[in-house]
Amino acid sequence: MANDVKLRTTPSEITNIEDVWVLHFPRFGKEGTHYHTYGMLTPYFKGLTEGRLMATRCVNEACPISNGHGEKWLPPRSDCPDCHQPMQWAQITDPHGYIYSYTFVERGGTGLEVECPYYQIDVKIEGVCTILKGYLLDRKPIKIGDKVKAVFRTESPTNTCLDIAWQLL
């Protein structure tokens, strides 16, 4: 779409160390490169670059809350916040949801990587117990409850959370 929101960023370099991504984020030029490990959350960011939305869920039968039947969490957690045991990866096979809340951003601060104006939205996905924050590609007027679907940046991904956006249905 010609009126879609665009990113003002370049892909970050990735070093893969034993299936763990280390992001080279050149926010302040080569000398100011920030190195950040995704650690146990690497499958989430890798999934975004492959067009997959990965969540986590608790499968610990001794968990006082989930009893081994935990709901999905986005953004993912490596450990359950209730029993502190490792979470299990689960793919969101139908990444559709609705706008739970939103903010219209007309002017961003220094370093904002999303072209203004844009809608920053919170998305509720069925079967996910948390709300996922993101940005809407469309600039049309919106309202709470509008249906959206995930769109993935698989060509020239940024290797960050900016590799998932939302589009109105």
C-alpha positions in Angstrom: 0.0 0.0 0.0 1.3 3.4 -0.9 0.2 5.0 2.4 1.8 2.3 4.6 4.0 3.2 7.5 7.7 2.6 6.8 10.7 1.9 9.0 13.7 4.2 9.3 16.2 1.6 10.2 18.7 -0.8 8.8 19.1 -4.5 9.5 21.2 -5.3 12.5 24.0 -7.9 12.0 23.5 -11.2 13.9 26.2 -13.5 15.3 24.9 -17.0 16.0 26.6 -18.6 19.0 25.3 -22.1 19.7 21.8 -21.3 18.5 21.7 -18.0 20.4 21.6 -14.7 18.5 23.8 -11.8 19.5 22.5 -8.6 17.9 25.0 -6.0 16.7 22.9 -2.8 16.9 24.7 0.1 15.3 22.5 2.8 16.9 25.4 5.4 17.2 27.6 4.3 14.2 30.2 1.5 14.2 32.0 2.8 17.3 28.7 3.0 19.2 27.5 -0.5 18.3 25.5 -2.1 21.1 25.8 -5.8 21.5 22.7 -7.5 22.9 22.0 -11.3 23.3 18.6 -12.7 22.7 19.6 -15.7 24.8 16.8 -18.1 25.4 14.3 -15.9 23.5 16.2 -16.3 20.2 13.4 -18.5 18.7 11.0 -15.6 19.0 13.1 -13.2 17.0 14.2 -15.9 14.5 10.6 -16.8 14.0 9.7 -13.2 13.1 12.3 -13.2 10.3 10.8 -16.5 9.0 7.2 -15.3 9.1 6.3 -17.2 12.3 4.9 -15.9 15.6 6.3 -17.9 18.5 5.0 -17.8 22.0 5.8 -19.7 25.2 3.6 -21.6 27.7 4.1 -23.4 31.0 3.8 -27.2 30.9 4.9 -27.8 34.5 2.2 -30.0 36.1 3.4 -28.7 39.5 2.8 -25.0 38.5 0.3 -23.5 41.0 -1.4 -21.5 38.3 -1.2 -23.5 35.0 -1.0 -27.0 36.3 0.8 -27.9 33.2 -1.8 -26.4 30.8 -0.5 -22.8 30.6 -1.8 -20.3 28.2 0.5 -18.8 25.6 2.6 -15.7 26.4 3.6 -12.9 24.0 6.1 -11.5 24.3 7.5 -14.9 25.3 9.1 -15.7 28.7 11.9 -18.2 29.1 10.7 -19.2 32.5 7.1 -19.3 34.0 6.5 -16.2 36.2 4.4 -18.4 38.6 6.6 -21.5 39.1 9.9 -20.3 37.6 10.3 -23.5 35.5 11.3 -23.3 31.8 8.5 -22.5 29.4 7.8 -24.5 26.2 7.7 -22.9 22.7 4.4 -22.9 20.8 3.6 -21.3 17.4 0.7 -19.0 17.0 -0.7 -20.6 13.8 -3.3 -17.9 13.1 -1.8 -14.6 14.0 -5.0 -12.5 13.9 -6.4 -10.5 16.7 -8.1 -7.2 17.6 -7.0 -3.8 18.7 -7.2 -3.7 22.5 -5.9 -0.1 22.8 -3.9 2.3 20.7 -2.0 5.6 20.6 -1.6 7.8 17.6 2.0 8.9 17.4 2.4 12.2 15.5 5.9 13.1 16.5 8.5 10.7 17.8 11.6 11.3 19.8 15.2 11.0 18.8 16.0 7.5 17.5 12.4 6.5 16.7 12.6 3.9 14.0 9.0 4.0 12.8 7.9 6.7 10.4 5.4 9.2 11.9 2.5 9.5 12.1 1.6 5.9 13.0 -0.6 4.0 15.4 1.1 2.1 18.2 -1.3 -0.6 19.0 -1.9 -3.3 21.7 -3.2 -6.5 20.1 -5.3 -9.2 21.8 -4.9 -12.6 20.2 -7.3 -15.5 21.0 -5.5 -18.1 23.2 -2.8 -15.7 24.4 -3.1 -14.5 28.0 -1.0 -11.4 27.4 -1.3 -8.3 25.1 1.3 -7.8 22.4 2.4 -4.2 21.6 3.3 -3.3 18.0 2.6 -0.9 15.2 -0.1 -0.6 12.6 0.9 -0.4 8.9 -2.3 1.4 8.0 -2.9 5.1 8.7 -6.7 4.9 8.3 -8.8 6.0 11.3 -9.2 3.0 13.7 -11.1 2.1 16.8 -10.8 -0.4 19.7 -12.0 -3.8 18.5 -10.9 -3.5 14.9 -9.6 -6.8 13.6 -5.9 -7.0 12.6 -3.5 -9.6 11.2 0.2 -10.0 11.6 2.6 -9.0 8.8 6.2 -10.1 8.9 9.3 -8.4 7.6 11.1 -11.4 6.1 13.0 -9.5 3.4 15.8 -7.5 4.9 14.6 -8.1 8.5 15.8 -5.8 11.2 16.2 -8.8 13.5 14.3 -6.9 16.2 10.7 -6.6 17.4 10.1 -4.3 14.4 9.9 -7.4 12.2 6.2 -7.8 13.1 3.6 -5.2 12.2 -0.2 -5.3 12.0 -2.6 -4.7 9.2 -6.3 -4.0 9.3 -8.6 -6.7 8.0 
